[in-house]
Amino acid sequence: MGRLLRIAAVILNLGLVAAISGCAHTTKSETAGQYVDDSVITSKVKGEIFREPGLKSLQINVKTYQGVVQLSGFVDSTDSARKAGDIARSVQGVREVRNDLVVK
C-alpha cells in the first residue's frame, strides 16, 4: 500500500509541475500597444508591396514583431526580393527587415 501511495504522489507531483510550467512567462511577449504598432507596420508594408506593379502578384508574406519585419515567400527574381526589402525598410516604424524571400 505504501508503494502505491508513493507512485501516486510522484504522478501527482509530475502533473503539478507540468501544469505550473505551462503557465510560465515567456520572454517573447509584447504589450497590446506593441501588438497594434506591429499590426499597423505589417499593414503598411503589405500595402506598399501591393502598390508596386512588379510585386503585387507575388506570394510575399509579411510578419512584424517589435518593429522587426520578416518577409517570406516566393519571388521571381533577386531584384524583386531586393525591391520588397527596400519597400519594407522605407515604412515608418520598421527597425529591421529580415528578408527570407526565395527566388523560384
N, C-alpha and C positions, 0 to 999 in steps of 0.2 A: 504494500500500500504506500509506503514512504517513497519508493522509487517512482510510482505513478504520479505522486504529488510533485516530485522534483521535475519530472518531464513536463507536466502541465505548467509548472511555474516557468520553466525555460521557454516553452512555446508562448506563454502569455507575455513574457518579457520581450521576446523577439517581435511579437506583434506590436507591442507598445513602442519599441524602438523604430520599427518601420513606419508606424503612424506619426510619430513625432518628427522623424527625419523628413517626411513628406511635407511637413509644414515649415521646414527650414527656409530662411530668407535666401533668395538667390541674389547674386551680385549683378545680374542683368535685369534691373528693374528701372522703370522710368516713371516720372510723375505724370499726372493727367495733362499738365501743360506741355511737357516734353512730347508726349504722345500726339497731342494736337499739332504741335510745331512740326513734328516729323511727318504727320499726315499731310499738312499743307505743303511741305517741301516735296513730298512724293507726288502730289497732285500737280504742282507747278512743273516738275521735271517731266512728268508724263505728257502734260500739255505742250510743253516746248518741243519735246521729241515728236509729238504728233503733228505739230505745225511745220516740221521740216519735211519737205516733199520726199526726199530720198530715204527717210527713216520711218515714216508713218505706217507703212505696210509691213514692217518687220516685227518679229516677235521679241520685243525688248521688255523685260520685267524690271520694275523699279521698286526697291525697298529702302527705307530710311530708318536708322536707329541713331539717336542722339546726334543728328546732323551729318552722319556718315551715310552716303548714298551708295547702294550696291546695284550695279547694272548687271543683269544676266539674260541669257537667251541667245538667239542666233541672228547674225547679220550676214550680208552678202560680201562684205569686203572689210579690210582693215581700216580703210578710210571711213566707212560707216561707223565702225566701233570707236574710232578716234573722235568723230563728229558727235556721237552720242555722249561721250565722256566730256567733251568741251561744253556741250549744252548743259549737262548736269552741273559742271563746275560754275557756270555762269548764273545759276539760280541763287538768289539771296538766301542765306542761312545754311548753305552747304559748307561743311567744314572739310570734307574729304570725299573723294569718289573712288570706289573700288570697281574697276571696270572688268567684269568677268565675262564679257561678251565673247562668243565663239564664232569665228568665221566658218560658214558652211560651204 
